[in-house]
Amino acid sequence: MQAEFDKASSKKKPNIKTVAAAAGVSTATVSNAFNRPDQLSPKVRERVLTVARELGYSGADPVARNLRRMSTNTIGFVYRESLEFGINDPASQQFLQGIARALESRGLGLLLLPYSATANSETVRNAAVDGIILYCPPINTPLVQVVKDRRLPAVFVDYPTRPDCTTVRVRDRSGARAVAEHLIQLGHKRFGIISSRLTEDFREGVSDWSRLEHDFYYPEKERLIGYRLALEEANIDLSHHVRIFEGKHSATLFGRRAIAAFLAAEFKPTAVLAISDMLAIGAIEQLKESGFKVPNDVSVAGFDDVPEASRIEPALTTVRQDSEEKGRRAAKFLLEMLDGQAEENRHSVLAVELIVRKSTGKAR
């Protein structure tokens, strides 16, 4: 009889009832063997697990179990760029560390979701998650509405403060203004500004202030506005003494290309303002290779204060933001919404700090 049962049961995927029948116990006992071992004697639990292994049963289907509970124990994370770039970018790494530490304390997982301005939003629309964190989404992307339509707890990071969203950001504008004022006080009057892309219709190269009229990435826009306010207050001619280079990403490659483009256009700045440390580091590398000394010939400043900023020679003057705390704060807001302990649509604006190092000096 047992042989006939084994033969019949082998034709289909084993389940909790299969194991219970083979072990001669109730389905509740099988469930306890996997989920609540303290409810069984070691002997009974071992017998049930042995039968389960022989039948190829490894426990309840987590997807089905989570559907019954209406929970996945997973948070979705949508990065603004490709996942490959996000994983390698130091500021993004610090941000993810903050999220991970907050989620691990609750035993929750993190699902990385790709974003593409040209793709549809089905991946995000259908993701099996309990909540979503969007990291610096384009301001007017349809993805924002897709997330809101799902009616899941959601936090928008590096995004404008809006009454219909929960947001976490830093004081980008005041930080950028502070570092520009620092260089102006050192006597600089000729500036090269390096940014990542400012609109969806990206074009690499020397750009102009009109690109700020577009609402695309919030941090880039805020930092450039901060620079401009400081320069205008110092009566620096934006048309003749300032150039903006627009690259695709905040990567060293585009910092290098920016310096090459300035020099090719016969524009030699005495100071470079880069909206990220990685762009600034690329600029320093290219300046050195082109025969310039930093800061004797050209001063360079960044934004973020990633670990590499203090390691490069000379050490980089920058604006420090606490990216890890930003991630932790975003996760905290989301967890409180999941627990029903907080109202939606809260806002957190984190402080920044000017860090002066050796990459900036007096204008010659």
N, C-alpha and C positions, 0 to 999 in steps of 0.2 A: 504493500500500500504506500509506504514511504517512498519507494523507488518510483512509483507511478506519479506521486505528488512532485517529486524532484524533476521528473521528466517534463511534466506539464508546466511547472513553474519556470523552467529554464527557457521556455519559448517566449516569455515576455519579460520586460524589465521588472526586477523585484521591487516591491514596495513594503511599507510597514506591516501590512496585513500578511504578506508572504512570509516575512521574517517571524511574525508572531505565531503563525500556524506551524512553521517548521520547528520553532523553539518550544512550542507548547505553552506560550504565555499570552497575555493580553497585549493589545496594541499600546496601551498606556505604559506597560512595562518596557516595551521596545523604545518608546519615546523617552522614558526616564533613563534608559541605558545610554542614550546619546546626549541628552540635554540636562538631566538631573541625576547624576550618578549617586549622589548622597541618599537618594530615596531607595536604593537597592543594596542588597548584600553584595560584596565583591564576587562571590561565587555565581550568583544569578546574572550579574552584569556581564561577567566574562563569558558565560554560556551564551547569552544573547548576542554579544559582539562576535563571538566565534562563528555562530550560525550566519550572522549578517555578512561577515567576510566571505564565507563559503558561497553565499548566494550572490555576492557582488553588490550588496546594499551598503551605502555609505552615509545614510541619514536622509532626512527629508529634503526635498528639492528646495533650495533656498529661494528661488524665484517664486515658486508657488506659496511658500511660507510667508514671504514678504508681501505678496499680493493679498493674502488673507489678513495680514496685520495692517495693510495699507501703508507699509513703510519699507524702504529699501536699505536704511542705515547707510546711505551714500549721499554725498554732496557733489553736485556738478560744478566744475570750474571752467569758465570760458575765458580764454586769453585772447587779447586783441590781435595777435600775430599768429604765425604758424606755431604749432606746438614745439617744433624743433628749435626755433629761435627762443621761445619762452623758457625752455628748459636750460638753455645755455646762457641766457642773459643774467648777470649777477644780481641786479635789482629784483628781477622776477623770482630768482631762486630764494632770496631772502624773504620775499612776500609769501611764497609757497611754504617756507619753513614755519612762518607764523601761523598760517592756516593749519598745517599738518599737526603742529603741537596742540592746537586747540581741539582738533577733531580726534586725535589719538586718545586724549583724556576721556573721551566719550565712547571710544570704540567704533568710531565712524570712518568710512572709507571716502576717498576722493576720486572722482571720475573726471579725467581731463577731456574736454570737449573741444573739437577744432572750430575755428571761426574763419570764414572767408566772405569778403564783401560781395563776391560774385556768385556764391553758392546759395542754395535755398537753406532754410532753417530747420529742416526735418530732423537732423541729428539732435539739436537742442530740443525741438518740440517733442520728440519721442523718447528722450533719455529717461531711464528709470532712476530718478533721484528724488530726494525729499526736499531739496532746496538748491538754489543756484547762486554762485558768486561770479559776477562778470567783472573782469579786470580790464579797465580802460577801454570800454567799447566805444566805437565812433558815436558821436553825440546823436546823430539822426539815423542810426542803423535800424532797419526793421526788426532786428533781433531783440531790441528792447521790448517792443510790443509783443513779440512771440513769448518772451519770458513772462510778461505781465498777464497775458492771456491764460497762461497755465495756472495762475493763481497760487503759485508756490511761494514760500518765503524766498526773497531774493535781495541781494545786496549788490549795489553798483559801486565799484571802486574807481577812483580817479575819474569821476563823472560829476557834472554840475549838480549843485544842491537844488533838488526839485521837490515840490510838495507831495508828488505821487510816487517817490522812490526813497528807499533807504540807501544812504550814501556814506562812503568813507573816502576822504581825500586829504591832501596836505596843502599847506599854504604856498602853492607854486608861485603865485605872482609876487608875493612879498619876498620870498627867497631869491627869486631871479633879480628883483630890483636891488636887493641888498648886495649881491655879488657884482652887479653892474656898477653900483655906487662905489664899491670897494676899488674897482679898477679906475673909475673916474677920479677918485681921490688920489690915486697914484699918478695922475697926470695923463692918462690915456685919452686920446681923442679920435682914434682911427680903429674901428672895430670890425672883426669878422665874426659873424654869428652862425653857428652850425646847428641845424635842426633835423630831426627825422621828418617824414612826410606830413604835410599840412592839409592835404585834401585827398579825396579818393582818386582823383585823376592825377596821380603822382607823376611828376617829371623831375628827374634828378638834375641838379645844377644850381647855378646862382639864381636866387629867387628875389622876391620883393615883398614889401609889407602888405600889398593888396591880398596876399594869400590868407591873411588873418581874418578877412571878411567871411571866410567859410567856417562853418562849425563842423570840425572833424574830431580830432583828438583833443580833449580838454587840457591835459597837462602842457602839451606843446604850445597851445594858444596862450594859456595863462603865463607861461614862462617868457614867451616872446613879448607879451604885453608888459610884463615886469621890466624886461630889458628896455623896451621903448620908453616907458615912463621915466626911467632914470636918465636915459640919453637925452630926451626932450628937455627935462628939467635942467640938464647941464648945457643946454643950447648947442648940442652937437648936431651937425647937419646930417640928417638921416639919408639924404639922397646921395651925398658925395663922400661921406666919411664912414659909412656903414654898408656892409654887404652881408646878405643872408644866403647860406648854402642849404639846400634841401636834399637830404639823402633818404633812402628807403627805410632804413632801420636805425636804431640807436646802437650801432656797431662800430668797432674801430675802423673797419674798412671805409666807412663813409666819412669818418673824421679825417682819414688820410686823403680821400678824394676831395674833400672840401678845401684843404690847404693847397692841393695841386691846382684846383680850379681858381682859387684866389690869385695864386702866383701867375697862372696862365693868363688871367685877365689883367695882369699888371697892377693888382691891388694888394699892397702889403700892409696888413693890419699890425698895429703895435700890441693889440690885445685880442684874444679869441674868447668868446663866450659860447660854450657848448651846452646844449640843454640836457646832456647826460654825461656821466663820467666816461663811458666807453667811447663816445664821440671825442671827448677831450683827450683821452689817452691816444687815440688814433692820430689826432692833430699833433700832439707832442712828438710822436714817432716820426711823422712825415716832416715836421719842421727840422728835427735833428738830421734826418737823411738829406734834407735840402740845404744843410749848412747853417741853419739858424740855431742860436742858443736860447734856451728857455730858462729863466725869464729875461735874460740880458737883452735879447733882440725882440722877442715876442712873449708876452704873458699869456697864460692859458688857464681858464677856470671851467669847472664842470658843475654837475648837479647830481646828487644821490648819495655820495660818499659810500660807494661799494668798496669791498676790501682792497681791490686793485688800486684804488685812488691813493692810498698811503704807501704802496709798494713801488710805484713807478718812480723814476728819477728824472726830474725832481718831483717830489711828492706834490700831489694835486690840490690846489685850492678848490673848494667845492661848497655846495650847499647840502648839508646833511639832512636826509629824511630817514625816519626809522621805518624801513620797509617791512621788517619783521613784525613790528607792532601794528603796522597798517593791516597786515594779514590777520594777525590775532584779533584785532578789533572787528574786522569784517566777519570772521568766524563767530566771534562772541555775539554780535548782533543777530546772525543767522540762527545760532543755537537758541538764543532767547526767544526768537520768533517761533521756532519749532516747539519749544516748551510752553508756548502760550504765556510767557512771562513778560512780554513787552509788546507795545503797540508797534505797528509797522510805520515806515516812513520817518525814521530817525536819521540824524545826521551827525557825523563826527569829522572835525577838521583838525588835523594834527599839526603841531608846530614844526618848524624847520630851523636850522642853525647854520650860519656862515662859518666855515672852517678854513682859516687862512693857513696855507702851507707855502712851500718854496717855489711853486710854479708861477707865482705872480710877483712882480716887482715894479719899481718906478719906471715910467716911460723915459726912453732916452731922448 
